[in-house]
């Protein structure tokens, strides 16, 4: 079995007392049980059957363990198709020492040995969205998991920049920018937020908020004019822009019919981020300690009560069952280790192949398998700022797009047809904005302001 997605939702606020954590864990288990019942399970028993959407043979099991004030409860769904494909979804609630956590995984594999590609297009489980849509706040570590947000205005955009730069951010952020026409694809921000609930935070930014991104991150890491960008955690302004892929409106518009592009793009992003979550989301450590303590206590109680040969036989059977479960768990962990080792070996092979391509001067901007080229929408090259800077005696025009407390934000424009140019002897904020845009350059010969232009003002600078 191969893990194809993982989720970790943590309730941290108001979880200071054992009673509060116990009540929250009970509520979460009830929500997950309702999800099971919606699938056709008649009652919440330790095991049973339910109705799979595709008619597969579907079974479920429930396990639980208690250690004092701590507890663990898990629902495991397993579906076996007529073609021998096995799909497993597990959702657990851990009532720990300080928090209550929901951990969910999805796995896919074959029921029998067959060297063949296993195709899967995983979707966010409905129960995850049901939990996230509640009134309470959810976290992953110190990073809050949000529903779709709309960021409007320069100041709010600066807050988003600070969030993107947080060193303890553990969740990807997808920025969907809008221009005068709106977003690049109809309801794209809503679709991505729906698909990626619990594993990525999706935000839509207006023009001013996008300017704040450009100002705070630099043009090479910006996102504006209908573009979409995926910002991975541990973002630095020194990052290679290609680490945070960008899709411009033009790229998305050139992919074919809008509805087809939307489906391809959402499937592409879903696959990329779910794969990252499968590798990056760590199982809560308290699960193992709770289960171990619960088993130890249960065996001790059985041993203390054992007074006859039959009692000792029952105790031996319990030990055997527990050992069997441990062996099964160890086998599953070993399979995961082998899969990761195979992945590492594959990456080493890819690295060696890339080195050969470099030596032969055959490196291309993007390398994909031929099959993927037909389906995926490749990211755009990152936008770059002109590094040549103003030349001697060159005249450039700048327009104010936003004002901050210390400087005016400027963009280069083509100028205007007006002739009412006035000297700018003060205009300190405008000068600071021009200097910031031109990477600190202040060696201009003359700065003039257009007395006719409105909407922020136009500036003519001779260098």
Residue, then its C-alpha position, 0 to 999 in steps of 0.5 A: x500500500x502507498x500513502x497518497x495523502x495525509x491530513x493533520x488537524x489540531x484543536x489547540x484553543x480551549x483545550x487546557x483541561x482534561x474535561x475540555x479535551x474529552x468533550x471535544x474528542x467525543x464531539x469529533x468522534x460523533x462527526x466522523x461516525x455520522x460520516x460513516x452512517x452517511x455511507x450506508x453503515x447501519x450502526x457504529x460497531x467495531x466492524x461492518x460494511x458500508x456502501x462504496x460509491x463505485x460499488x466496491x466491496x467496502x468494510x470498516x473497522x473501529x479501534x480504540x485505546x485509553x490511557x487515563x485522561x488520554x484516548x485514541x479512536x480510529x475508523x478505517x475504511x477499506x474498499x476493494x474493486x473488481x479490478x483488484x485495487x485496494x483503497x484505504x482511508x483511516x481517520x483517527x481522533x487523539x485526545x492527547x496531553x495538551x491538544x486534540x488531533x485528527x489524523x487522516x490518511x489515504x492509501x492505495x495498492x493492489x490486492x495481489x502481486x501485479x507489476x503495473x501502474x496504480x492510478x489514483x486521483x485522490x479527493x479530500x474526504x468529506x469528513x475533513x471538510x465537515x470538520x473544517x467548516x465548523x465554528x472552531x479554529x484548526x491548526x497544524x502546529x502553529x499554522x492556522x488552517x483557513x477556509x478561503x480568504x479574500x485579501x483586499x488592500x495594501x495593508x492586508x497584502x503586507x500581512x499576507x507577506x508576513x504570513x508567507x515569510x513566517x519560518x514556522x509556516x507548515x502549510x502551502x499557500x496558494x495565491x489567486x490574483x485578480x485583475x479587472x476581469x476577475x480571476x483567470x478561470x471562473x471560481x478558480x479560487x473557490x474550486x482550489x479551496x474546496x479541493x485542498x481543504x486541510x492541506x493548503x490555504x487558498x487566498x484571493x488577492x486584489x490589485x493593491x494586495x498584489x502590489x504589496x506582494x511585489x513590494x515585500x517579496x520582489x517581482x520574481x516572487x510576485x503574483x498579480x494580474x490574474x496569475x496563480x502562485x503556489x508558495x511552499x513553506x520556508x519561503x525566503x526572498x533569496x529563493x529560486x523563483x521556480x521553487x514557488x511555481x507561477x501560472x499567469x493568466x496567459x498560461x492558463x488561458x492558452x491551455x484550451x477550453x476554460x472548463x477543461x483547463x480548470x479540471x486539469x489544473x485543479x487535478x494537477x495542483x491536487x496531485x502535487x500538494x497531496x503527494x507533498x502532504x503524504x510525505x510531510x504530514x507526521x503521525x501524532x506521536x502520542x498515538x503509539x504511547x496511548x496504545x502501548x500504555x493501554x495494552x500494558x494495563x489491559x494485560x496487567x489486569x488480565x494477569x491479576x485476575x487469572x486464577x485458572x488454566x482457562x484464564x491463562x489461555x485467554x491471556x496467552x491468546x490476547x498476547x498472541x493477538x497483540x503480537x499479531x497486530x504489532x507484526x502487521x504494523x511493523x510490516x506496514x512500516x517496513x513497506x513504507x520504508x521500502x517505498x521511501x528507499x525506492x523513491x530515494x533511489x529513483x531520485x538519485x537516478x534522476x539526479x545522475x541523468x540530469x548531471x549528464x544532461x548538464x554536461x551535454x548542454x541539454x538542460x531544458x527549463x522543465x522536464x516532464x514525462x511525455x504523458x505528463x506533458x499532454x495533461x499538465x499545465x507547466x508553470x511560467x518562467x518567473x517574472x524578473x526585474x530589469x537589472x540594467x537600471x536607468x542609463x545616463x540621460x535616460x528619461x523614465x516615467x513613474x506612476x504612484x499606485x499606493x502610499x505607505x507611511x514611509x514611501x509611495x509605491x511606484x510603477x514604471x509607465x510609458x508616460x503621458x501626453x501632458x505638458x504641465x510638468x512642475x518641479x518637485x523640490x519636496x515630494x520625499x515619499x515619491x522620491x523614496x518610492x522611485x529609489x526603492x523601485x530602482x534598487x536604491x538609485x538616487x542619482x537622478x538629474x531632475x524630477x518633475x511632477x505632472x500637474x494634470x494627471x490624477x489618480x496617484x500622479x505621474x512623475x518624469x525623471x531624467x537620469 
